[in-house]
């Protein structure tokens, strides 16, 4: 079940308590506890199918937990993966940006809304694209527009699923700066990544393999033994990037070797299903 309290204590914006997600007999995410506090950035690292997107969708309220609780008391914006799926939309960039401030058909945009859109468009370098058709943009341009839409909403919790994958270096740098700025303003950002260099910029790293293998500071989590446990034989190029597939499907069976061994430590009391290996 999902509950929203009047106020979470100690600056906590969102909390997962023993939250898990199953699809039939497949465990997408084993029981997980997590608190997201204001002023912090959290990187999610793990193989494809390890639960990164599932965790983000739980925090965003896009999906409900099979069991356990999700508690949030904050505004949330999510930038999901596979933005090429939206390239068909018969919308201009301006219309997409306005969606970040949309409230109701009966309530037009205010001057405050327009100013927030202008700031976000300038920050993400898409102000000159506002008259363009969204579907005509390159993948990198679409990604920056969608991040700008999320930023325009001025959420307290910003969630991004592999936000810099496939982008040029200037776009990567801009989005990573936006993540840092989100925390500096007193909000929080949670993002998934395959890049160890990107993850090291975060305040915390969650290493996932269908369950949380480790949660702590980057220097404590991004170490060879733990990375090898999470990624098995699909590692590693230098110290900056994890080599892994990018054809992502969170509903597919988890592909981490001997994952059931890790899940034994996280088994909850009710038997909702097993890992499909």
Buried (B, 14 or more C-beta within 10 A) or exposed (E): EBEEEEEBEEEBBBBBBBBBBBBEEBBBBBBBBBBBBBBBBBBBBBBBBBBBBBBBBBBBBBBEBBBBBBBBBBEBBBBBBEBEEBBEEEBBBBBBBBBBBEEEEEEEEEEEBEEBBBBBBEBBBBBEBBEBBBBEBEEBBBBBBBBBBBBBBBBBBBBBBBBBBEBEEEBBEBBBEBBBBBBEEEBBBBBBBBBBBBBBBBBBBBBBBBBBBBBEEBEEBBEEEBBEBBBBEBBBEEEEBBEBEEEBEBEBBBBBBEBBEBBEEBEBEEEEBEBEE
